[in-house]
Amino acid sequence: MTQTTGPDVHRGAPGGEPLLAATGLYAGYLPGVDILNGCDLVLHPGELVGIIGPNGAGKSTLLKALFGLVPIRQGTVTLGGEEITNERADKLVRRGVGFVPQTNNVFPSLSIEENLQMGIFQDAKRFTERFEFVTDIFPALGERRRQRAGSLSGGERQMVAMARALMMDPSVLLLDEPSAGLSPVRQDEAFLRTRKINKAGVSIVIVEQNARRCLQICDRAYVLDQGRNAYSGPGRELMHDPKVIQLYLGTLATDVEQAAEPGA
Ligand SMILES: Nc1ncnc2c1ncn2[C@@H]1O[C@H](COP(=O)(O)OP(=O)(O)OP(=O)(O)O)[C@@H](O)[C@H]1O
């Protein structure tokens, strides 16, 4: 049973102190209108945690609230045990939180290299070291460092945006729908890229519309509905949970899974 009730909200999470923890968050854009209605999330060191749910559930709002872009009216956020609720985004970047927005995530008139410089302007002396790290993960960015970001494809821009967020050596990366607007093949690449960053030691919270693919790559996931936790658990477990399939994944998820299983 994966329904989240009370202490079961972080089902499947490893023990120990979480790296990032949000507790009982109420947040919204307009006075008196809450989009988040008491949702919780924890991210443990090394984890890749997904947030899925229907359109308008508040997935992106949760990410923005964690990054100080939407005011939190009630509840707390901690990073490494220290409270960071409503801390400004630039301070969060200094404290090791990176954020990759869904759209407008590169400076189109700047080159790839200049975009990466913008990512580390708060600690410019580390540019060379960090440039080497990110181009090791994404060699294409090193090879094309002089190319204007505006001339890149959607998938390549997404890669630049992720790399820019990695320049400050974050311990936590918040990714807002990295597969949005990409063709199926490019979507797969975006998920593989996410996994690669995670394997390089960065803990990740990823919001995704492509719920099935998200659950496939995540250690754990939360299903949000109307700004509240509806279900949670290990990604692959949620994928096969009849309630989650019926309410949030549709029949396609089971069809595709069965087709992928030998002998099915
Ligand atoms: N800047 C804004 N000002 C006012 N309301 C907003 C703003 N951004 C989002 N909302 C509202 O907040 C609600 C949740 O939006 P949010 O983008 O967080 O949902 P989501 O779960 O990410 O949805 P989707 O999967 O469609 O991207 C929606 O009703 C939306 O209209």
The ligand as an ORCA input file, in Angstrom:
! r2SCAN-3c Opt
* xyz 0 1
  N       3.077     32.862    -11.446
  C       1.894     32.384    -11.058
  N       0.923     33.209    -10.570
  C      -0.271     32.730    -10.158
  N      -0.619     31.415    -10.184
  C       0.297     30.555    -10.664
  C       1.589     30.986    -11.124
  N       2.282     29.889    -11.527
  C       1.464     28.837    -11.339
  N       0.281     29.229    -10.822
  C      -0.856     28.354    -10.484
  O      -0.441     27.399     -9.527
  C      -1.077     26.145     -9.771
  C      -0.028     25.042     -9.776
  O       0.853     25.292    -10.856
  P       2.195     24.458    -11.032
  O       2.884     25.009    -12.239
  O       2.931     24.380     -9.763
  O       1.587     23.013    -11.339
  P       2.301     21.722    -11.887
  O       1.885     20.601    -11.021
  O       3.752     21.967    -12.057
  O       1.554     21.608    -13.278
  P       2.047     21.165    -14.738
  O       2.304     19.701    -14.660
  O       0.876     21.491    -15.585
  O       3.279     21.981    -15.060
  C      -1.849     26.287    -11.072
  O      -3.213     26.458    -10.756
  C      -1.284     27.546    -11.691
  O      -2.244     28.218    -12.435
*
